[in-house]
């Protein structure tokens, strides 16, 4: 996906977390991390929604507890 498509996903699913990976792979390097950050910021994408990890960076997500059904 390019920057335009990535932002489109963020806008289409505003409650989602989008993680941009394989940014610097040989065949995927169509946009840099910084270019994607700038493009997304200029289009009001929350940096908490679009996560762009550095090399070897990991994210850990906590599972939200839901109310038990009666």
PQR file with spaces between the fields and no chain letter, atoms N, CA, C, O and H, PARSE charges and radii, in Angstrom:
ATOM       1  N    UNK     1       0.846   -1.180    0.000 -0.4000 1.5000
ATOM       2  CA   UNK     1       0.000    0.000    0.000 -0.0000 2.0000
ATOM       3  C    UNK     1       0.886    1.235    0.000  0.5500 1.7000
ATOM       4  O    UNK     1       1.968    1.239    0.587 -0.5500 1.4000
ATOM       5  N    UNK     2       0.422    2.262   -0.652 -0.4000 1.5000
ATOM       6  CA   UNK     2       1.156    3.525   -0.618 -0.0000 2.0000
ATOM       7  C    UNK     2       0.547    4.424    0.464  0.5500 1.7000
ATOM       8  O    UNK     2      -0.365    4.006    1.178 -0.5500 1.4000
ATOM       9  H    UNK     2      -0.457    2.259   -1.128  0.4000 1.0000
ATOM      10  N    UNK     3       1.043    5.640    0.582 -0.4000 1.5000
ATOM      11  CA   UNK     3       0.573    6.557    1.627 -0.0000 2.0000
ATOM      12  C    UNK     3      -0.912    6.871    1.464  0.5500 1.7000
ATOM      13  O    UNK     3      -1.659    6.886    2.443 -0.5500 1.4000
ATOM      14  H    UNK     3       1.783    5.979    0.002  0.4000 1.0000
ATOM      15  N    UNK     4      -1.336    7.121    0.232 -0.4000 1.5000
ATOM      16  CA   UNK     4      -2.747    7.429   -0.020 -0.0000 2.0000
ATOM      17  C    UNK     4      -3.646    6.285    0.444  0.5500 1.7000
ATOM      18  O    UNK     4      -4.648    6.520    1.119 -0.5500 1.4000
ATOM      19  H    UNK     4      -0.730    7.108   -0.563  0.4000 1.0000
ATOM      20  N    UNK     5      -3.297    5.060    0.090 -0.4000 1.5000
ATOM      21  CA   UNK     5      -4.108    3.903    0.461 -0.0000 2.0000
ATOM      22  C    UNK     5      -4.101    3.678    1.972  0.5500 1.7000
ATOM      23  O    UNK     5      -5.122    3.305    2.551 -0.5500 1.4000
ATOM      24  H    UNK     5      -2.483    4.869   -0.458  0.4000 1.0000
ATOM      25  N    UNK     6      -2.963    3.901    2.604 -0.4000 1.5000
ATOM      26  CA   UNK     6      -2.860    3.721    4.051 -0.0000 2.0000
ATOM      27  C    UNK     6      -3.767    4.707    4.781  0.5500 1.7000
ATOM      28  O    UNK     6      -4.479    4.330    5.711 -0.5500 1.4000
ATOM      29  H    UNK     6      -2.134    4.204    2.134  0.4000 1.0000
ATOM      30  N    UNK     7      -3.740    5.949    4.364 -0.4000 1.5000
ATOM      31  CA   UNK     7      -4.609    6.963    4.971 -0.0000 2.0000
ATOM      32  C    UNK     7      -6.072    6.632    4.688  0.5500 1.7000
ATOM      33  O    UNK     7      -6.924    6.839    5.553 -0.5500 1.4000
ATOM      34  H    UNK     7      -3.161    6.255    3.608  0.4000 1.0000
ATOM      35  N    UNK     8      -6.377    6.126    3.506 -0.4000 1.5000
ATOM      36  CA   UNK     8      -7.757    5.747    3.176 -0.0000 2.0000
ATOM      37  C    UNK     8      -8.261    4.661    4.125  0.5500 1.7000
ATOM      38  O    UNK     8      -9.415    4.703    4.551 -0.5500 1.4000
ATOM      39  H    UNK     8      -5.685    5.958    2.804  0.4000 1.0000
ATOM      40  N    UNK     9      -7.417    3.696    4.457 -0.4000 1.5000
ATOM      41  CA   UNK     9      -7.808    2.645    5.408 -0.0000 2.0000
ATOM      42  C    UNK     9      -8.077    3.268    6.776  0.5500 1.7000
ATOM      43  O    UNK     9      -9.071    2.938    7.423 -0.5500 1.4000
ATOM      44  H    UNK     9      -6.479    3.662    4.110  0.4000 1.0000
ATOM      45  N    UNK    10      -7.210    4.153    7.213 -0.4000 1.5000
ATOM      46  CA   UNK    10      -7.400    4.818    8.512 -0.0000 2.0000
ATOM      47  C    UNK    10      -8.720    5.579    8.551  0.5500 1.7000
ATOM      48  O    UNK    10      -9.443    5.525    9.546 -0.5500 1.4000
ATOM      49  H    UNK    10      -6.402    4.421    6.688  0.4000 1.0000
ATOM      50  N    UNK    11      -9.032    6.280    7.479 -0.4000 1.5000
ATOM      51  CA   UNK    11     -10.276    7.057    7.419 -0.0000 2.0000
ATOM      52  C    UNK    11     -11.505    6.152    7.336  0.5500 1.7000
ATOM      53  O    UNK    11     -12.547    6.470    7.910 -0.5500 1.4000
ATOM      54  H    UNK    11      -8.445    6.324    6.671  0.4000 1.0000
ATOM      55  N    UNK    12     -11.391    5.026    6.628 -0.4000 1.5000
ATOM      56  CA   UNK    12     -12.520    4.107    6.481 -0.0000 2.0000
ATOM      57  C    UNK    12     -12.817    3.342    7.770  0.5500 1.7000
ATOM      58  O    UNK    12     -13.953    2.932    8.008 -0.5500 1.4000
ATOM      59  H    UNK    12     -10.545    4.767    6.162  0.4000 1.0000
ATOM      60  N    UNK    13     -11.793    3.154    8.596 -0.4000 1.5000
ATOM      61  CA   UNK    13     -11.950    2.401    9.848 -0.0000 2.0000
ATOM      62  C    UNK    13     -11.371    3.228   10.996  0.5500 1.7000
ATOM      63  O    UNK    13     -10.306    2.895   11.515 -0.5500 1.4000
ATOM      64  H    UNK    13     -10.870    3.487    8.402  0.4000 1.0000
ATOM      65  N    UNK    14     -12.052    4.296   11.396 -0.4000 1.5000
ATOM      66  CA   UNK    14     -11.489    5.221   12.378 -0.0000 2.0000
ATOM      67  C    UNK    14     -11.225    4.612   13.760  0.5500 1.7000
ATOM      68  O    UNK    14     -10.433    5.163   14.524 -0.5500 1.4000
ATOM      69  H    UNK    14     -12.918    4.566   10.974  0.4000 1.0000
ATOM      70  N    UNK    15     -11.857    3.511   14.091 -0.4000 1.5000
ATOM      71  CA   UNK    15     -11.630    2.871   15.384 -0.0000 2.0000
ATOM      72  C    UNK    15     -10.511    1.839   15.364  0.5500 1.7000
ATOM      73  O    UNK    15     -10.265    1.157   16.359 -0.5500 1.4000
ATOM      74  H    UNK    15     -12.501    3.063   13.470  0.4000 1.0000
ATOM      75  N    UNK    16      -9.845    1.733   14.242 -0.4000 1.5000
ATOM      76  CA   UNK    16      -8.821    0.694   14.081 -0.0000 2.0000
ATOM      77  C    UNK    16      -7.427    1.193   14.445  0.5500 1.7000
ATOM      78  O    UNK    16      -7.193    2.391   14.600 -0.5500 1.4000
ATOM      79  H    UNK    16     -10.045    2.287   13.434  0.4000 1.0000
ATOM      80  N    UNK    17      -6.521    0.246   14.573 -0.4000 1.5000
ATOM      81  CA   UNK    17      -5.079    0.510   14.662 -0.0000 2.0000
ATOM      82  C    UNK    17      -4.476   -0.031   13.376  0.5500 1.7000
ATOM      83  O    UNK    17      -4.677   -1.199   13.040 -0.5500 1.4000
ATOM      84  H    UNK    17      -6.711   -0.728   14.447  0.4000 1.0000
ATOM      85  N    UNK    18      -3.752    0.791   12.664 -0.4000 1.5000
ATOM      86  CA   UNK    18      -3.104    0.385   11.422 -0.0000 2.0000
ATOM      87  C    UNK    18      -1.602    0.414   11.680  0.5500 1.7000
ATOM      88  O    UNK    18      -1.057    1.424   12.125 -0.5500 1.4000
ATOM      89  H    UNK    18      -3.590    1.740   12.937  0.4000 1.0000
ATOM      90  N    UNK    19      -0.946   -0.697   11.397 -0.4000 1.5000
ATOM      91  CA   UNK    19       0.495   -0.795   11.623 -0.0000 2.0000
ATOM      92  C    UNK    19       1.184   -0.909   10.277  0.5500 1.7000
ATOM      93  O    UNK    19       0.972   -1.873    9.541 -0.5500 1.4000
ATOM      94  H    UNK    19      -1.389   -1.518   11.035  0.4000 1.0000
ATOM      95  N    UNK    20       2.008    0.073    9.958 -0.4000 1.5000
ATOM      96  CA   UNK    20       2.740    0.089    8.692 -0.0000 2.0000
ATOM      97  C    UNK    20       4.043   -0.684    8.872  0.5500 1.7000
ATOM      98  O    UNK    20       4.915   -0.274    9.638 -0.5500 1.4000
ATOM      99  H    UNK    20       2.181    0.856   10.556  0.4000 1.0000
ATOM     100  N    UNK    21       4.171   -1.798    8.165 -0.4000 1.5000
ATOM     101  CA   UNK    21       5.357   -2.646    8.274 -0.0000 2.0000
ATOM     102  C    UNK    21       6.002   -2.843    6.913  0.5500 1.7000
ATOM     103  O    UNK    21       5.426   -2.482    5.887 -0.5500 1.4000
ATOM     104  H    UNK    21       3.463   -2.131    7.542  0.4000 1.0000
ATOM     105  N    UNK    22       7.175   -3.405    6.909 -0.4000 1.5000
ATOM     106  CA   UNK    22       7.952   -3.656    5.688 -0.0000 2.0000
ATOM     107  C    UNK    22       8.206   -2.366    4.911  0.5500 1.7000
ATOM     108  O    UNK    22       8.162   -2.346    3.681 -0.5500 1.4000
ATOM     109  H    UNK    22       7.643   -3.698    7.743  0.4000 1.0000
ATOM     110  N    UNK    23       8.469   -1.304    5.643 -0.4000 1.5000
ATOM     111  CA   UNK    23       8.655    0.000    5.014 -0.0000 2.0000
ATOM     112  C    UNK    23       9.908    0.065    4.152  0.5500 1.7000
ATOM     113  O    UNK    23       9.900    0.724    3.112 -0.5500 1.4000
ATOM     114  H    UNK    23       8.505   -1.320    6.643  0.4000 1.0000
ATOM     115  N    UNK    24      10.964   -0.589    4.550 -0.4000 1.5000
ATOM     116  CA   UNK    24      12.236   -0.454    3.843 -0.0000 2.0000
ATOM     117  C    UNK    24      12.678   -1.722    3.132  0.5500 1.7000
ATOM     118  O    UNK    24      13.857   -1.877    2.815 -0.5500 1.4000
ATOM     119  H    UNK    24      10.972   -1.124    5.395  0.4000 1.0000
ATOM     120  N    UNK    25      11.742   -2.631    2.881 -0.4000 1.5000
ATOM     121  CA   UNK    25      12.081   -3.836    2.122 -0.0000 2.0000
ATOM     122  C    UNK    25      12.426   -3.451    0.692  0.5500 1.7000
ATOM     123  O    UNK    25      11.963   -2.430    0.182 -0.5500 1.4000
ATOM     124  H    UNK    25      10.784   -2.505    3.139  0.4000 1.0000
ATOM     125  N    UNK    26      13.231   -4.267    0.060 -0.4000 1.5000
ATOM     126  CA   UNK    26      13.698   -3.956   -1.288 -0.0000 2.0000
ATOM     127  C    UNK    26      12.544   -3.686   -2.250  0.5500 1.7000
ATOM     128  O    UNK    26      12.573   -2.701   -2.987 -0.5500 1.4000
ATOM     129  H    UNK    26      13.607   -5.096    0.474  0.4000 1.0000
ATOM     130  N    UNK    27      11.533   -4.547   -2.251 -0.4000 1.5000
ATOM     131  CA   UNK    27      10.454   -4.371   -3.222 -0.0000 2.0000
ATOM     132  C    UNK    27       9.279   -3.561   -2.704  0.5500 1.7000
ATOM     133  O    UNK    27       8.334   -3.302   -3.449 -0.5500 1.4000
ATOM     134  H    UNK    27      11.509   -5.347   -1.652  0.4000 1.0000
ATOM     135  N    UNK    28       9.320   -3.156   -1.438 -0.4000 1.5000
ATOM     136  CA   UNK    28       8.203   -2.402   -0.872 -0.0000 2.0000
ATOM     137  C    UNK    28       8.533   -0.934   -0.621  0.5500 1.7000
ATOM     138  O    UNK    28       7.640   -0.167   -0.260 -0.5500 1.4000
ATOM     139  H    UNK    28      10.088   -3.367   -0.833  0.4000 1.0000
ATOM     140  N    UNK    29       9.756   -0.530   -0.795 -0.4000 1.5000
ATOM     141  CA   UNK    29      10.204    0.799   -0.383 -0.0000 2.0000
ATOM     142  C    UNK    29       9.679    1.898   -1.302  0.5500 1.7000
ATOM     143  O    UNK    29      10.454    2.602   -1.949 -0.5500 1.4000
ATOM     144  H    UNK    29      10.481   -1.153   -1.088  0.4000 1.0000
ATOM     145  N    UNK    30       8.369    2.037   -1.352 -0.4000 1.5000
ATOM     146  CA   UNK    30       7.773    3.082   -2.183 -0.0000 2.0000
ATOM     147  C    UNK    30       7.542    4.369   -1.409  0.5500 1.7000
ATOM     148  O    UNK    30       7.349    5.427   -2.008 -0.5500 1.4000
ATOM     149  H    UNK    30       7.739    1.465   -0.826  0.4000 1.0000
ATOM     150  N    UNK    31       7.560    4.290   -0.089 -0.4000 1.5000
ATOM     151  CA   UNK    31       7.368    5.464    0.760 -0.0000 2.0000
ATOM     152  C    UNK    31       8.188    5.265    2.030  0.5500 1.7000
ATOM     153  O    UNK    31       8.224    4.164    2.580 -0.5500 1.4000
ATOM     154  H    UNK    31       7.718    3.431    0.398  0.4000 1.0000
ATOM     155  N    UNK    32       8.837    6.310    2.493 -0.4000 1.5000
ATOM     156  CA   UNK    32       9.630    6.193    3.722 -0.0000 2.0000
ATOM     157  C    UNK    32       8.732    6.355    4.940  0.5500 1.7000
ATOM     158  O    UNK    32       7.599    6.823    4.828 -0.5500 1.4000
ATOM     159  H    UNK    32       8.808    7.205    2.047  0.4000 1.0000
ATOM     160  N    UNK    33       9.235    5.971    6.085 -0.4000 1.5000
ATOM     161  CA   UNK    33       8.480    6.138    7.326 -0.0000 2.0000
ATOM     162  C    UNK    33       8.133    7.608    7.543  0.5500 1.7000
ATOM     163  O    UNK    33       6.992    7.948    7.858 -0.5500 1.4000
ATOM     164  H    UNK    33      10.155    5.590    6.176  0.4000 1.0000
ATOM     165  N    UNK    34       9.129    8.472    7.369 -0.4000 1.5000
ATOM     166  CA   UNK    34       8.897    9.898    7.592 -0.0000 2.0000
ATOM     167  C    UNK    34       7.892   10.459    6.594  0.5500 1.7000
ATOM     168  O    UNK    34       7.037   11.263    6.964 -0.5500 1.4000
ATOM     169  H    UNK    34      10.055    8.196    7.113  0.4000 1.0000
ATOM     170  N    UNK    35       7.986   10.045    5.341 -0.4000 1.5000
ATOM     171  CA   UNK    35       7.027   10.511    4.337 -0.0000 2.0000
ATOM     172  C    UNK    35       5.609   10.087    4.709  0.5500 1.7000
ATOM     173  O    UNK    35       4.668   10.866    4.557 -0.5500 1.4000
ATOM     174  H    UNK    35       8.681    9.392    5.041  0.4000 1.0000
ATOM     175  N    UNK    36       5.450    8.863    5.193 -0.4000 1.5000
ATOM     176  CA   UNK    36       4.131    8.378    5.596 -0.0000 2.0000
ATOM     177  C    UNK    36       3.620    9.151    6.803  0.5500 1.7000
ATOM     178  O    UNK    36       2.448    9.525    6.842 -0.5500 1.4000
ATOM     179  H    UNK    36       6.214    8.230    5.317  0.4000 1.0000
ATOM     180  N    UNK    37       4.483    9.397    7.790 -0.4000 1.5000
ATOM     181  CA   UNK    37       4.083   10.194    8.962 -0.0000 2.0000
ATOM     182  C    UNK    37       3.599   11.580    8.538  0.5500 1.7000
ATOM     183  O    UNK    37       2.550   12.049    8.978 -0.5500 1.4000
ATOM     184  H    UNK    37       5.435    9.093    7.757  0.4000 1.0000
ATOM     185  N    UNK    38       4.376   12.215    7.683 -0.4000 1.5000
ATOM     186  CA   UNK    38       4.037   13.566    7.233 -0.0000 2.0000
ATOM     187  C    UNK    38       2.736   13.572    6.444  0.5500 1.7000
ATOM     188  O    UNK    38       1.871   14.415    6.679 -0.5500 1.4000
ATOM     189  H    UNK    38       5.228   11.834    7.325  0.4000 1.0000
ATOM     190  N    UNK    39       2.595   12.645    5.521 -0.4000 1.5000
ATOM     191  CA   UNK    39       1.384   12.553    4.703 -0.0000 2.0000
ATOM     192  C    UNK    39       0.159   12.345    5.593  0.5500 1.7000
ATOM     193  O    UNK    39      -0.860   13.016    5.428 -0.5500 1.4000
ATOM     194  H    UNK    39       3.298   11.960    5.331  0.4000 1.0000
ATOM     195  N    UNK    40       0.269   11.418    6.530 -0.4000 1.5000
ATOM     196  CA   UNK    40      -0.854   11.116    7.425 -0.0000 2.0000
ATOM     197  C    UNK    40      -1.174   12.309    8.329  0.5500 1.7000
ATOM     198  O    UNK    40      -2.344   12.640    8.521 -0.5500 1.4000
ATOM     199  H    UNK    40       1.096   10.873    6.664  0.4000 1.0000
ATOM     200  N    UNK    41      -0.162   12.946    8.878 -0.4000 1.5000
ATOM     201  CA   UNK    41      -0.380   14.101    9.757 -0.0000 2.0000
ATOM     202  C    UNK    41      -1.061   15.239    8.999  0.5500 1.7000
ATOM     203  O    UNK    41      -1.932   15.918    9.544 -0.5500 1.4000
ATOM     204  H    UNK    41       0.789   12.677    8.722  0.4000 1.0000
ATOM     205  N    UNK    42      -0.667   15.445    7.752 -0.4000 1.5000
ATOM     206  CA   UNK    42      -1.269   16.501    6.939 -0.0000 2.0000
ATOM     207  C    UNK    42      -2.720   16.207    6.588  0.5500 1.7000
ATOM     208  O    UNK    42      -3.442   17.093    6.131 -0.5500 1.4000
ATOM     209  H    UNK    42       0.040   14.893    7.310  0.4000 1.0000
ATOM     210  N    UNK    43      -3.145   14.975    6.799 -0.4000 1.5000
ATOM     211  CA   UNK    43      -4.525   14.581    6.531 -0.0000 2.0000
ATOM     212  C    UNK    43      -5.273   14.215    7.806  0.5500 1.7000
ATOM     213  O    UNK    43      -6.285   13.515    7.773 -0.5500 1.4000
ATOM     214  H    UNK    43      -2.558   14.255    7.170  0.4000 1.0000
ATOM     215  N    UNK    44      -4.754   14.704    8.932 -0.4000 1.5000
ATOM     216  CA   UNK    44      -5.396   14.586   10.249 -0.0000 2.0000
ATOM     217  C    UNK    44      -5.597   13.156   10.721  0.5500 1.7000
ATOM     218  O    UNK    44      -6.589   12.857   11.385 -0.5500 1.4000
ATOM     219  H    UNK    44      -3.932   15.273    8.959  0.4000 1.0000
ATOM     220  N    UNK    45      -4.664   12.269   10.386 -0.4000 1.5000
ATOM     221  CA   UNK    45      -4.703   10.908   10.921 -0.0000 2.0000
ATOM     222  C    UNK    45      -3.997   10.925   12.269  0.5500 1.7000
ATOM     223  O    UNK    45      -2.862   11.389   12.378 -0.5500 1.4000
ATOM     224  H    UNK    45      -3.858   12.513    9.846  0.4000 1.0000
ATOM     225  N    UNK    46      -4.666   10.424   13.283 -0.4000 1.5000
ATOM     226  CA   UNK    46      -4.109   10.372   14.636 -0.0000 2.0000
ATOM     227  C    UNK    46      -2.897    9.444   14.659  0.5500 1.7000
ATOM     228  O    UNK    46      -2.996    8.299   14.218 -0.5500 1.4000
ATOM     229  H    UNK    46      -5.588   10.047   13.195  0.4000 1.0000
ATOM     230  N    UNK    47      -1.749    9.918   15.166 -0.4000 1.5000
ATOM     231  CA   UNK    47      -0.575    9.040   15.233 -0.0000 2.0000
ATOM     232  C    UNK    47      -0.782    7.831   16.143  0.5500 1.7000
ATOM     233  O    UNK    47      -0.019    6.868   16.068 -0.5500 1.4000
ATOM     234  H    UNK    47      -1.669   10.848   15.524  0.4000 1.0000
ATOM     235  N    UNK    48      -1.795    7.867   16.995 -0.4000 1.5000
ATOM     236  CA   UNK    48      -2.142    6.708   17.806 -0.0000 2.0000
ATOM     237  C    UNK    48      -2.913    5.658   17.027  0.5500 1.7000
ATOM     238  O    UNK    48      -3.025    4.513   17.463 -0.5500 1.4000
ATOM     239  H    UNK    48      -2.415    8.649   17.056  0.4000 1.0000
ATOM     240  N    UNK    49      -3.448    6.048   15.867 -0.4000 1.5000
ATOM     241  CA   UNK    49      -4.149    5.088   15.012 -0.0000 2.0000
ATOM     242  C    UNK    49      -3.195    4.460   14.002  0.5500 1.7000
ATOM     243  O    UNK    49      -3.251    3.256   13.752 -0.5500 1.4000
ATOM     244  H    UNK    49      -3.357    6.979   15.513  0.4000 1.0000
ATOM     245  N    UNK    50      -2.329    5.272   13.428 -0.4000 1.5000
ATOM     246  CA   UNK    50      -1.374    4.780   12.431 -0.0000 2.0000
ATOM     247  C    UNK    50      -0.020    4.623   13.102  0.5500 1.7000
ATOM     248  O    UNK    50       0.671    5.604   13.373 -0.5500 1.4000
ATOM     249  H    UNK    50      -2.284    6.250   13.631  0.4000 1.0000
ATOM     250  N    UNK    51       0.344    3.394   13.362 -0.4000 1.5000
ATOM     251  CA   UNK    51       1.605    3.088   14.035 -0.0000 2.0000
ATOM     252  C    UNK    51       2.647    2.735   12.985  0.5500 1.7000
ATOM     253  O    UNK    51       2.411    1.906   12.106 -0.5500 1.4000
ATOM     254  H    UNK    51      -0.217    2.597   13.142  0.4000 1.0000
ATOM     255  N    UNK    52       3.807    3.380   13.092 -0.4000 1.5000
ATOM     256  CA   UNK    52       4.876    3.171   12.124 -0.0000 2.0000
ATOM     257  C    UNK    52       6.129    2.787   12.916  0.5500 1.7000
ATOM     258  O    UNK    52       6.918    3.656   13.286 -0.5500 1.4000
ATOM     259  H    UNK    52       3.999    4.054   13.806  0.4000 1.0000
ATOM     260  N    UNK    53       6.313    1.499   13.174 -0.4000 1.5000
ATOM     261  CA   UNK    53       7.419    1.082   14.034 -0.0000 2.0000
ATOM     262  C    UNK    53       8.785    1.238   13.365  0.5500 1.7000
ATOM     263  O    UNK    53       8.926    1.122   12.148 -0.5500 1.4000
ATOM     264  H    UNK    53       5.672    0.792   12.873  0.4000 1.0000
ATOM     265  N    UNK    54       9.776    1.503   14.204 -0.4000 1.5000
ATOM     266  CA   UNK    54      11.166    1.501   13.757 -0.0000 2.0000
ATOM     267  C    UNK    54      11.606    0.050   13.578  0.5500 1.7000
ATOM     268  O    UNK    54      10.923   -0.868   14.031 -0.5500 1.4000
ATOM     269  H    UNK    54       9.661    1.597   15.192  0.4000 1.0000
ATOM     270  N    UNK    55      12.722   -0.153   12.933 -0.4000 1.5000
ATOM     271  CA   UNK    55      13.254   -1.507   12.786 -0.0000 2.0000
ATOM     272  C    UNK    55      13.377   -2.164   14.156  0.5500 1.7000
ATOM     273  O    UNK    55      13.907   -1.570   15.095 -0.5500 1.4000
ATOM     274  H    UNK    55      13.277    0.592   12.565  0.4000 1.0000
ATOM     275  N    UNK    56      12.894   -3.373   14.259 -0.4000 1.5000
ATOM     276  CA   UNK    56      12.954   -4.203   15.467 -0.0000 2.0000
ATOM     277  C    UNK    56      12.062   -3.697   16.611  0.5500 1.7000
ATOM     278  O    UNK    56      12.094   -4.272   17.699 -0.5500 1.4000
ATOM     279  H    UNK    56      12.464   -3.856   13.496  0.4000 1.0000
ATOM     280  N    UNK    57      11.283   -2.660   16.401 -0.4000 1.5000
ATOM     281  CA   UNK    57      10.367   -2.176   17.434 -0.0000 2.0000
ATOM     282  C    UNK    57       9.168   -3.104   17.504  0.5500 1.7000
ATOM     283  O    UNK    57       8.689   -3.598   16.483 -0.5500 1.4000
ATOM     284  H    UNK    57      11.257   -2.192   15.517  0.4000 1.0000
ATOM     285  N    UNK    58       8.687   -3.337   18.723 -0.4000 1.5000
ATOM     286  CA   UNK    58       7.537   -4.212   18.930 -0.0000 2.0000
ATOM     287  C    UNK    58       6.436   -3.449   19.646  0.5500 1.7000
ATOM     288  O    UNK    58       6.702   -2.533   20.425 -0.5500 1.4000
ATOM     289  H    UNK    58       9.076   -2.936   19.552  0.4000 1.0000
ATOM     290  N    UNK    59       5.209   -3.834   19.375 -0.4000 1.5000
ATOM     291  CA   UNK    59       4.056   -3.292   20.085 -0.0000 2.0000
ATOM     292  C    UNK    59       3.397   -4.437   20.848  0.5500 1.7000
ATOM     293  O    UNK    59       3.342   -5.569   20.367 -0.5500 1.4000
ATOM     294  H    UNK    59       4.993   -4.578   18.743  0.4000 1.0000
ATOM     295  N    UNK    60       2.908   -4.133   22.025 -0.4000 1.5000
ATOM     296  CA   UNK    60       2.165   -5.103   22.823 -0.0000 2.0000
ATOM     297  C    UNK    60       0.798   -4.491   23.091  0.5500 1.7000
ATOM     298  O    UNK    60       0.695   -3.385   23.621 -0.5500 1.4000
ATOM     299  H    UNK    60       2.953   -3.213   22.416  0.4000 1.0000
ATOM     300  N    UNK    61      -0.241   -5.216   22.723 -0.4000 1.5000
ATOM     301  CA   UNK    61      -1.601   -4.734   22.897 -0.0000 2.0000
ATOM     302  C    UNK    61      -2.283   -5.545   23.991  0.5500 1.7000
ATOM     303  O    UNK    61      -2.190   -6.772   24.028 -0.5500 1.4000
ATOM     304  H    UNK    61      -0.156   -6.115   22.293  0.4000 1.0000
ATOM     305  N    UNK    62      -2.954   -4.849   24.859 -0.4000 1.5000
ATOM     306  CA   UNK    62      -3.723   -5.498   25.921 -0.0000 2.0000
ATOM     307  C    UNK    62      -5.123   -5.792   25.391  0.5500 1.7000
ATOM     308  O    UNK    62      -5.742   -4.955   24.734 -0.5500 1.4000
ATOM     309  H    UNK    62      -3.029   -3.853   24.829  0.4000 1.0000
ATOM     310  N    UNK    63      -5.600   -6.976   25.682 -0.4000 1.5000
ATOM     311  CA   UNK    63      -6.949   -7.338   25.291 -0.0000 2.0000
ATOM     312  C    UNK    63      -7.929   -6.623   26.218  0.5500 1.7000
ATOM     313  O    UNK    63      -7.791   -6.682   27.440 -0.5500 1.4000
ATOM     314  H    UNK    63      -5.096   -7.656   26.215  0.4000 1.0000
ATOM     315  N    UNK    64      -8.915   -5.952   25.635 -0.4000 1.5000
ATOM     316  CA   UNK    64      -9.916   -5.267   26.438 -0.0000 2.0000
ATOM     317  C    UNK    64     -10.905   -6.285   26.964  0.5500 1.7000
ATOM     318  O    UNK    64     -11.328   -7.194   26.250 -0.5500 1.4000
ATOM     319  H    UNK    64      -9.027   -5.904   24.642  0.4000 1.0000
ATOM     320  N    UNK    65     -11.263   -6.118   28.215 -0.4000 1.5000
ATOM     321  CA   UNK    65     -12.264   -7.000   28.809 -0.0000 2.0000
ATOM     322  C    UNK    65     -13.647   -6.496   28.417  0.5500 1.7000
ATOM     323  O    UNK    65     -13.922   -5.296   28.438 -0.5500 1.4000
ATOM     324  H    UNK    65     -10.920   -5.379   28.795  0.4000 1.0000
ATOM     325  N    UNK    66     -14.493   -7.425   28.066 -0.4000 1.5000
ATOM     326  CA   UNK    66     -15.873   -7.059   27.715 -0.0000 2.0000
ATOM     327  C    UNK    66     -16.796   -7.477   28.848  0.5500 1.7000
ATOM     328  O    UNK    66     -16.478   -8.370   29.634 -0.5500 1.4000
ATOM     329  H    UNK    66     -14.270   -8.400   28.049  0.4000 1.0000
ATOM     330  N    UNK    67     -17.923   -6.828   28.915 -0.4000 1.5000
ATOM     331  CA   UNK    67     -18.900   -7.166   29.948 -0.0000 2.0000
ATOM     332  C    UNK    67     -19.407   -8.591   29.718  0.5500 1.7000
ATOM     333  O    UNK    67     -19.676   -9.002   28.589 -0.5500 1.4000
ATOM     334  H    UNK    67     -18.181   -6.103   28.276  0.4000 1.0000
ATOM     335  N    UNK    68     -19.526   -9.322   30.812 -0.4000 1.5000
ATOM     336  CA   UNK    68     -20.025  -10.699   30.710 -0.0000 2.0000
ATOM     337  C    UNK    68     -21.517  -10.677   30.425  0.5500 1.7000
ATOM     338  O    UNK    68     -22.252   -9.834   30.939 -0.5500 1.4000
ATOM     339  H    UNK    68     -19.308   -8.988   31.729  0.4000 1.0000
ATOM     340  N    UNK    69     -21.948  -11.616   29.601 -0.4000 1.5000
ATOM     341  CA   UNK    69     -23.371  -11.738   29.309 -0.0000 2.0000
ATOM     342  C    UNK    69     -24.075  -12.437   30.460  0.5500 1.7000
ATOM     343  O    UNK    69     -23.550  -13.392   31.032 -0.5500 1.4000
ATOM     344  H    UNK    69     -21.351  -12.302   29.184  0.4000 1.0000
ATOM     345  N    UNK    70     -25.247  -11.961   30.792 -0.4000 1.5000
ATOM     346  CA   UNK    70     -25.997  -12.536   31.910 -0.0000 2.0000
ATOM     347  C    UNK    70     -26.783  -13.741   31.490  0.5500 1.7000
ATOM     348  O    UNK    70     -27.471  -14.347   32.312 -0.5500 1.4000
ATOM     349  H    UNK    70     -25.673  -11.185   30.328  0.4000 1.0000
